[in-house]
Amino acid sequence: MRAALRALPVLTLMLRATVAAQPTASMAVEEADAYVRSVYAAERSDQYGAAATVYLGLLERAGTGLDARESEILDRHIRQLAPVVPPAIWRQWGLAEGTAGAGTRAVRWWNRQDGLPASPSNERLEEHLLRVARASRDFAADEPRGYDDRGEVYVRLGEPDRTTQVRLDPGLRAFGLRQRSPVGRLPDNEYWLYDRLGPAVQFVFTRASRRGPFQLTGGLDLLPRSLRRASRGLRGDDESEAFLAVMEDIYGQLALRSPVYGAVYDAVSREVGTSNPGDLAFRTLGDAQAADVAAEELRREVTPASASSLNLDAGPLDASARWARFLNDDGTTRLEVAWATAPRGLRLPRSVRASAPRELDSLLVSASAVVFDAGDERQASDHDHDRVEVDGTATGVLEVPLASASRLALQWQARADATGPLLLLGTLQPEARLAPLRATALEMSDLRPLSGFAFDGATVAEAYAAAALPADGRLAIYAEVYGLTLDADGRHEYTVEYRVVGADGTRGAASALTVTGRGETARETVEVDIARWLGRAVTVEVAIRDEVRDGEVRRSVSFEAR
């Protein structure tokens, strides 16, 4: 991290923050701001979680009618947040305009950014606040957000993978402009590259004065000031040759690190000495202007609004899951999540093996399911832990109560042991919310696919979690139906019907079976003929019709193409 340009008044903030012994989300605006800034400026990691909670409470007050001083404080936090939010979402919030409810929407968005939903902390939010504190320290500028353009990029994307400065070859200083002015020095500059995000994600920063802020600019802004002025109207071969020599030197350094600037360098280096200097300089200037525009457009197109640096050393853990809701005897709903790692999903990538113990033959695999309510507050969770051979397969079923419309988040991770570094990580956070089942009407559970059985029933079936149809062609669908009507003899009667429908709308033949029995609840397992559908994307539809009261419920489950 670069030397501080202007340190935050950490001591003052820390003294003010001590007023509240127990920080809460409802702290006064100035007090909350001081506490958050002091914790992250001093990097007191033991208080990151508490400070993040206070920050969310502060953010939630946007659009609630604050006084001038409070609005100024909140405006700084909003300016620091704006670059990390996708523009379309930012416009929907109306946060900058102080629209009522904007703060609440922003808080819910932050809750959704948690990359490790099974952990008690929101690591991505804490990372953002730490980046803001470091940007305010290392890239400080007299601007409303508190830092210059380097700080904004740092808050968005974190530490660059490579940084350098473009320096002029000392030999070029022998050139003279109009035979009396030296070429001059290049402006202060920094060149940042984010290789992990792609070759186009690179930034050139320059500043106009030694004490001014760094601004995001382009390659042409690296020209010495005297030569930049002259480039607007180059006169004579000496002036043009000086311009071309400096352009070749600057763009040669840029092209070594990013292909974005390669075309300009190639054009200059090929033609220097073979073309009229004035004509070549004019063409080169146009090429450089076009390259700067193209580089900016491409960077905007491929660069995410923000990128986390958390768990960059962990390899991907490929796993799949299917979930289904069931009613308990007391009328409450439980959510069962069947999960499985993909074949070879526990293989360690070469980049991860270096941090793993030698001769590692097994991994501690953890699976977690968490449900969040409509306000994205954590409601319940369940966890599986098992030791599995490297390159093996882990499976399991997680179960959580579902008390209200909730969002499901799943997380898998693998370590050599409970305290070792994270080696593999996978998450899944479906967009759709899951509501509890109805306990006072005819109702059906979600459909649970089953596999691993023989059609003669000799083998016990198990929950099937994969996205595509099982390759062996053996599939069954399990469902429960609740609230069946009983006849005068205390018996129920229902018809269960299923049909397979292809992604192109092709419908298979329907199969139906009428069942009688006792009790208001029934459990049904239907073997499905999928031989003709293997490898294709299909949906299995199941309908259960109450023949006593003439009611019907339907569910479906879909499979991707293999």
C-alpha positions in Angstrom: 0.0 0.0 0.0 1.4 3.4 -1.0 2.5 6.0 1.5 -0.3 8.1 3.0 -0.9 11.5 1.3 -3.1 12.7 4.1 -3.9 10.5 7.1 -7.4 10.5 8.5 -7.7 12.0 12.0 -7.9 8.5 13.5 -7.2 9.6 17.0 -10.0 12.1 17.0 -12.4 9.6 15.5 -11.5 6.9 18.0 -12.0 9.3 20.9 -15.4 10.3 19.6 -16.4 6.6 19.0 -15.7 5.7 22.6 -18.8 7.6 23.6 -20.9 4.5 22.7 -19.6 1.5 24.6 -22.1 -0.7 22.8 -22.3 0.4 19.2 -25.7 -0.2 17.6 -27.4 0.5 14.2 -29.5 3.2 15.8 -26.5 5.4 16.9 -26.7 9.1 16.0 -25.4 9.9 12.5 -22.2 11.7 13.5 -21.4 9.1 16.2 -22.1 6.2 13.9 -19.9 7.7 11.2 -17.1 8.3 13.6 -17.3 4.8 14.9 -17.3 3.1 11.4 -14.4 5.3 10.2 -12.3 4.7 13.3 -12.7 0.9 13.3 -11.7 0.5 9.7 -9.0 3.2 9.6 -7.3 1.5 12.6 -8.1 -1.9 11.0 -9.5 -3.3 14.2 -10.6 -6.5 12.7 -12.3 -7.7 15.9 -14.9 -4.9 15.5 -15.4 -5.1 11.7 -18.8 -6.9 12.1 -20.1 -4.4 14.7 -19.0 -1.5 12.6 -20.6 -3.0 9.4 -23.9 -3.3 11.3 -23.6 0.4 12.4 -22.8 1.4 8.8 -26.0 -0.4 7.5 -28.0 1.4 10.1 -26.5 4.7 8.9 -27.1 3.9 5.3 -30.7 3.0 6.0 -31.4 6.6 7.0 -31.0 7.9 3.5 -34.2 9.7 2.4 -35.5 10.1 6.0 -35.1 13.9 6.4 -31.7 14.5 8.0 -30.3 17.9 8.9 -27.6 19.6 6.8 -24.7 18.1 8.8 -26.1 14.6 8.8 -26.9 14.8 5.1 -23.3 15.9 4.4 -22.0 12.8 6.3 -24.4 10.5 4.6 -23.6 12.0 1.2 -20.0 11.0 1.6 -20.9 7.4 2.2 -23.3 7.5 -0.8 -20.5 8.8 -3.1 -18.2 6.1 -1.8 -20.9 3.4 -2.5 -22.0 4.6 -5.9 -19.1 3.1 -8.0 -19.6 -0.4 -6.7 -23.3 -0.7 -7.6 -24.4 -1.6 -11.1 -25.8 1.6 -12.7 -29.2 0.1 -13.4 -29.6 -0.9 -9.8 -28.3 2.5 -8.6 -31.0 4.3 -10.7 -33.7 2.1 -9.2 -32.8 3.0 -5.7 -32.9 6.8 -6.0 -30.3 6.9 -3.3 -28.5 10.0 -4.5 -31.9 11.8 -4.8 -32.8 10.9 -1.2 -35.9 8.9 -2.4 -37.9 7.5 0.5 -37.0 3.8 1.0 -33.7 4.1 -0.9 -31.6 3.4 2.1 -33.6 0.3 2.9 -33.1 -1.0 -0.7 -29.4 -0.3 -0.4 -29.1 -2.3 2.8 -30.9 -5.2 1.3 -28.6 -5.1 -1.7 -25.6 -5.2 0.6 -27.1 -8.3 2.4 -27.2 -10.0 -1.0 -23.6 -9.4 -1.7 -22.3 -11.7 1.1 -20.1 -14.1 -0.8 -20.0 -16.5 2.2 -23.6 -16.7 3.3 -23.0 -19.4 5.8 -20.6 -17.3 7.8 -21.9 -14.9 10.5 -20.2 -11.9 8.9 -20.8 -10.1 5.6 -17.2 -10.3 4.4 -17.9 -8.4 1.2 -19.3 -5.4 3.1 -16.4 -5.4 5.5 -14.0 -5.5 2.6 -15.7 -2.5 1.1 -15.5 -0.5 4.3 -11.8 -1.4 4.7 -11.1 -0.4 1.1 -12.8 3.0 1.7 -10.6 3.6 4.8 -7.4 2.7 2.9 -8.4 4.8 -0.1 -9.1 7.7 2.2 -5.6 7.3 3.7 -3.5 6.4 0.7 -5.2 8.3 -2.1 -6.6 11.2 -0.1 -7.9 14.2 -2.1 -9.9 17.3 -1.3 -13.1 15.9 -2.9 -16.5 15.0 -1.4 -15.7 11.3 -1.6 -12.4 11.8 0.2 -10.0 10.3 -2.4 -8.9 10.7 -6.0 -9.6 8.5 -9.0 -7.1 5.9 -7.9 -9.0 5.6 -4.7 -12.3 5.1 -6.6 -10.8 2.3 -8.7 -9.3 0.7 -5.5 -12.6 0.8 -3.7 -14.2 -0.9 -6.8 -11.7 -3.5 -7.6 -9.2 -3.7 -4.8 -5.4 -3.9 -5.1 -4.2 -4.1 -8.7 -2.2 -7.1 -9.8 0.5 -4.9 -11.2 1.5 -1.3 -10.9 4.2 0.7 -12.6 5.1 4.2 -13.8 5.9 5.2 -17.3 9.2 7.0 -17.4 10.9 8.7 -20.3 14.2 7.4 -21.6 16.9 9.9 -20.4 18.4 9.9 -23.8 15.3 11.5 -25.3 15.9 14.7 -23.3 18.5 15.6 -25.8 15.7 16.4 -28.3 14.8 20.0 -28.6 11.5 21.6 -29.5 12.1 24.3 -32.1 15.8 23.7 -31.3 15.6 25.6 -28.0 13.1 23.9 -25.6 13.8 20.5 -23.9 11.3 17.7 -24.3 10.6 18.0 -20.6 9.5 15.5 -18.0 6.5 13.2 -18.0 3.7 14.1 -15.6 3.5 12.1 -12.4 1.7 8.9 -13.4 0.7 5.4 -12.3 -0.3 2.5 -14.5 -2.6 -0.1 -12.9 -3.4 -3.5 -14.4 -5.9 -6.1 -13.1 -4.8 -9.2 -14.8 -7.3 -11.4 -13.0 -10.1 -9.4 -14.6 -8.7 -9.4 -18.1 -6.1 -7.6 -20.3 -8.5 -4.7 -21.0 -8.8 -3.8 -17.3 -6.0 -1.3 -17.0 -5.9 2.3 -15.8 -3.6 5.2 -16.6 -3.6 7.9 -13.9 -1.8 11.3 -14.2 -1.9 14.5 -12.3 -1.5 18.0 -13.6 0.6 19.3 -10.7 2.9 17.8 -8.1 0.4 18.2 -5.3 -2.8 17.8 -7.3 -5.0 14.7 -7.3 -4.4 11.8 -9.7 -7.1 11.6 -12.4 -8.0 8.7 -14.7 -6.7 9.6 -18.1 -5.3 8.0 -21.3 -2.0 7.4 -23.0 -1.8 10.8 -24.6 -2.0 12.5 -21.2 1.4 11.0 -20.5 3.1 13.3 -22.9 5.3 16.1 -21.4 3.3 19.3 -21.0 5.4 21.2 -23.6 5.1 18.4 -26.1 1.4 18.0 -25.5 0.9 21.7 -26.3 3.0 21.4 -29.4 1.1 18.3 -30.6 -1.9 20.5 -31.4 0.1 22.0 -34.2 3.4 20.3 -34.9 5.7 22.4 -37.0 8.8 21.2 -38.7 10.7 17.9 -38.8 12.5 18.5 -35.5 9.3 19.0 -33.6 7.6 16.0 -35.3 10.6 13.7 -34.7 10.7 14.7 -31.0 7.0 13.9 -30.7 7.3 10.5 -32.5 10.3 9.5 -30.4 8.5 10.2 -27.1 5.3 8.5 -28.4 7.3 5.4 -29.3 8.9 5.3 -25.9 5.6 5.9 -24.0 3.5 3.4 -26.0 6.3 0.9 -26.0 6.1 0.7 -22.2 2.3 0.6 -22.2 2.2 -2.1 -24.9 4.5 -4.3 -22.9 1.9 -4.6 -20.2 -1.3 -4.3 -22.1 -2.2 -5.2 -25.8 -4.7 -2.3 -25.8 -1.9 0.1 -26.8 0.1 -2.2 -29.0 -1.3 -0.9 -32.3 -0.1 2.6 -31.7 3.4 1.4 -30.8 3.6 -0.9 -33.8 2.6 1.9 -36.2 5.2 4.3 -34.8 8.0 1.8 -34.5 7.6 0.5 -38.1 7.5 3.8 -39.8 9.9 6.0 -37.9 12.6 7.0 -40.3 10.7 5.8 -43.4 7.9 8.4 -43.6 7.7 12.1 -43.6 7.9 13.0 -39.9 5.1 15.6 -40.0 2.7 13.2 -41.8 3.5 10.3 -39.5 3.2 12.5 -36.4 -0.3 13.6 -37.5 -1.4 10.0 -38.2 0.1 8.8 -34.9 -1.7 11.5 -32.9 -5.0 10.4 -34.5 -4.3 6.7 -33.8 -3.4 7.5 -30.1 -6.6 9.5 -29.6 -8.6 6.6 -31.1 -6.7 4.1 -29.0 -7.6 6.0 -25.8 -11.3 6.1 -26.7 -11.3 2.4 -27.6 -9.4 1.4 -24.4 -11.9 3.3 -22.3 -14.9 1.9 -24.0 -13.6 -1.7 -23.8 -12.6 -1.2 -20.2 -16.1 0.0 -19.3 -17.6 -3.0 -21.2 -15.6 -5.7 -19.5 -14.9 -4.3 -16.0 -17.5 -5.2 -13.3 -18.9 -2.5 -11.1 -16.9 -4.1 -8.3 -14.8 -7.2 -7.7 -14.0 -8.8 -4.4 -10.5 -10.0 -3.5 -11.9 -12.5 -0.9 -10.9 -16.1 -1.3 -9.0 -15.5 -4.5 -6.6 -18.4 -3.5 -9.4 -20.9 -3.2 -10.3 -23.1 -6.2 -13.9 -23.6 -7.4 -15.9 -26.3 -5.8 -18.5 -27.6 -8.3 -21.7 -28.8 -6.6 -25.4 -29.1 -7.4 -28.5 -29.0 -5.3 -32.3 -29.5 -5.4 -34.6 -28.4 -2.7 -38.2 -29.2 -1.8 -40.7 -28.0 0.8 -42.6 -30.4 3.0 -45.2 -29.9 5.7 -44.5 -31.1 9.3 -47.3 -32.6 11.5 -47.7 -29.3 13.3 -48.4 -27.4 10.0 -45.0 -25.7 9.8 -42.9 -26.0 6.7 -39.4 -27.5 6.4 -37.1 -27.1 3.4 -35.0 -30.1 2.5 -31.9 -29.5 0.3 -30.3 -32.5 -1.4 -26.8 -31.7 -2.6 -23.9 -33.4 -4.2 -20.5 -32.4 -5.5 -19.9 -33.0 -9.2 -17.7 -35.8 -10.3 -14.1 -34.7 -9.7 -15.6 -31.6 -8.1 -13.2 -32.0 -5.2 -10.1 -32.1 -7.4 -7.6 -29.4 -6.3 -6.5 -27.1 -9.2 -2.7 -26.8 -9.7 -2.8 -23.2 -8.3 -4.3 -24.5 -5.0 -2.0 -27.5 -4.5 0.9 -25.3 -3.4 -1.1 -24.1 -0.3 -2.3 -27.7 0.5 -0.4 -30.1 2.7 1.7 -32.6 0.8 0.3 -36.1 0.3 -3.2 -34.8 1.0 -5.6 -37.7 0.3 -8.8 -36.4 1.9 -10.6 -33.2 2.4 -12.9 -31.9 5.1 -16.0 -30.9 3.1 -18.6 -28.6 4.7 -22.0 -27.8 3.2 -24.4 -25.1 4.5 -27.9 -24.0 3.8 -29.1 -20.6 5.1 -32.5 -19.0 4.7 -33.0 -15.2 4.8 -36.4 -13.5 5.3 -37.9 -10.7 3.1 -35.6 -8.2 4.8 -32.6 -10.4 4.0 -32.1 -11.2 7.7 -30.8 -14.6 8.6 -33.6 -16.9 9.9 -32.2 -20.4 10.1 -29.3 -22.6 8.9 -28.1 -26.2 8.7 -24.6 -27.6 8.1 -23.0 -30.9 7.0 -19.4 -31.8 7.6 -17.7 -34.9 6.2 -14.3 -36.1 5.3 -14.1 -37.2 1.7 -11.3 -38.6 -0.5 -9.7 -36.1 -2.9 -11.4 -36.5 -6.2 -14.3 -38.3 -4.5 -17.9 -37.3 -4.3 -19.7 -35.8 -1.2 -23.5 -35.9 -0.8 -26.0 -35.0 1.8 -29.4 -33.5 2.8 -29.7 -30.2 4.7 -32.9 -29.2 6.5 -34.1 -25.8 7.6 -37.4 -24.4 8.8 -39.3 -22.1 6.5 -41.4 -19.6 8.5 -41.9 -16.9 5.8 -41.1 -16.1 2.2 -37.4 -16.6 2.2 -34.3 -16.5 0.1 -32.1 -19.6 0.1 -28.3 -19.5 0.0 -26.0 -22.5 -0.2 -22.3 -22.8 0.4 -19.7 -25.6 0.0 -16.1 -25.4 1.1 -13.2 -27.8 1.5 -10.1 -27.6 3.7 -7.4 -30.0 4.7 -8.6 -29.7 8.3 -10.9 -27.5 10.4 -8.2 -24.8 10.9 -6.5 -25.0 7.5 -6.8 -22.5 4.7 -9.8 -22.6 2.4 -8.9 -24.8 -0.6 -12.2 -25.0 -2.5 -15.3 -22.9 -2.4 -18.7 -22.9 -4.1 -21.9 -21.0 -3.5 -25.4 -21.0 -5.0 -28.0 -18.2 -4.2 -31.2 -18.7 -6.2 -33.1 -15.6 -7.1 -36.6 -16.9 -6.4 -38.0 -16.7 -2.9 -39.6 -19.7 -1.3 -42.9 -19.4 0.6 -44.2 -21.8 3.3 -46.7 -24.4 2.2 -50.4 -24.0 3.0 -51.4 -26.0 6.0 -55.2 -25.5 5.8 -56.1 -26.5 2.2 -55.3 -29.2 -0.3 -51.6 -28.9 -0.8 -48.6 -30.7 -2.3 -44.9 -30.7 -1.5 -42.4 -29.8 -4.1 -41.3 -32.7 -6.2 -38.1 -34.5 -5.1 -36.3 -36.5 -7.8 -35.0 -39.9 -6.7 -32.3 -42.1 -8.2 -30.1 -45.1 -7.3 -32.9 -47.6 -7.2 -34.0 -50.7 -9.2 -37.4 -50.7 -10.8 -38.2 -53.9 -8.9 -37.8 -51.9 -5.7 -34.9 -53.9 -4.4 -32.6 -50.9 -4.0 -33.4 -48.0 -1.8 -33.8 -44.7 -3.6 -31.9 -41.6 -2.6 -32.4 -37.9 -3.3 -31.1 -36.8 -6.7 -29.4 -33.4 -6.8 -27.9 -33.2 -10.3 -29.2 -30.6 -12.8 -29.6 -33.1 -15.7 -31.5 -36.4 -16.0 -29.6 -39.4 -14.5 -27.5 -41.0 -17.2 -28.8 -44.6 -16.4 -32.3 -43.6 -17.3 -33.7 -44.4 -13.8 -35.7 -41.6 -12.2 -38.5 -41.5 -9.7 -40.5 -38.6 -8.3 -41.5 -38.4 -4.7 -44.2 -36.1 -3.4 -46.4 -35.7 -0.4 -50.0 -34.4 -0.6 -51.8 -32.8 2.4 -55.3 -31.9 3.3 -57.0 -34.7 1.4 -60.8 -35.0 2.0 -62.0 -38.1 3.8 -65.3 -39.9 2.8 -67.9 -41.2 5.2 -65.7 -44.2 5.8 -62.7 -42.1 6.7 -60.9 -42.9 3.5 -59.3 -40.7 0.9 -59.2 -41.2 -2.9 -57.0 -39.3 -5.3 -55.6 -39.7 -8.8 -51.9 -38.9 -9.5 -50.9 -38.1 -13.0 -47.5 -37.3 -14.5 -46.3 -36.1 -17.9 -42.8 -35.3 -19.3 -42.6 -32.2 -21.4 -39.6 -31.3 -23.6 -38.0 -27.9 -23.8 -39.4 -27.5 -27.3 -43.0 -28.2 -26.1 -43.0 -31.8 -27.1 -45.3 -33.6 -24.6 -45.0 -37.3 -23.6 -47.9 -39.5 -22.9 -49.6 -38.9 -19.6 -49.7 -41.7 -17.0 -52.3 -41.8 -14.3 -53.1 -43.9 -11.2 -55.9 -43.7 -8.7 -55.1 -44.4 -5.1 -57.2 -45.0 -2.0 -56.2 -45.0 1.7 -56.7 -43.5 5.1 -55.6 -40.2 6.5 -55.5 -36.6 5.2 -51.8 -37.0 4.1 -50.4 -39.3 1.5 -46.9 -40.0 0.2 -46.4 -41.0 -3.5 -43.4 -42.2 -5.4 -43.8 -42.4 -9.2 -41.4 -44.1 -11.5 -40.9 -42.0 -14.6 -40.1 -43.4 -18.0 -37.3 -41.0 -19.3 -35.6 -43.3 -21.8 -36.5 -41.1 -24.9 -35.6 -37.9 -23.1 -32.1 -38.7 -22.0 -29.7 -35.8 -22.6 -32.5 -33.4 -23.3 -33.9 -30.5 -21.2 -37.3 -31.6 -19.8 -39.9 -30.8 -17.2 -41.8 -33.4 -15.3 -45.3 -32.3 -14.3 -47.3 -34.0 -11.6 -50.9 -33.4 -10.7 -52.8 -34.8 -7.8 -56.6 -34.7 -7.9 -58.7 -35.2 -4.8 -61.6 -37.4 -6.0 -63.6 -37.0 -2.9 -63.8 -33.2 -3.0 -62.8 -32.7 -6.6 -59.8 -30.5 -5.9 -56.4 -30.5 -7.6 -52.8 -29.4 -7.0 -49.9 -29.4 -9.4 -46.1 -29.2 -9.2 -43.3 -29.6 -11.7 -39.5 -30.1 -11.6 -37.1 -29.3 -14.5 -33.9 -30.9 -15.7 -31.2 -29.3 -17.9 -29.8 -30.8 -21.1 -26.7 -32.9 -20.4 
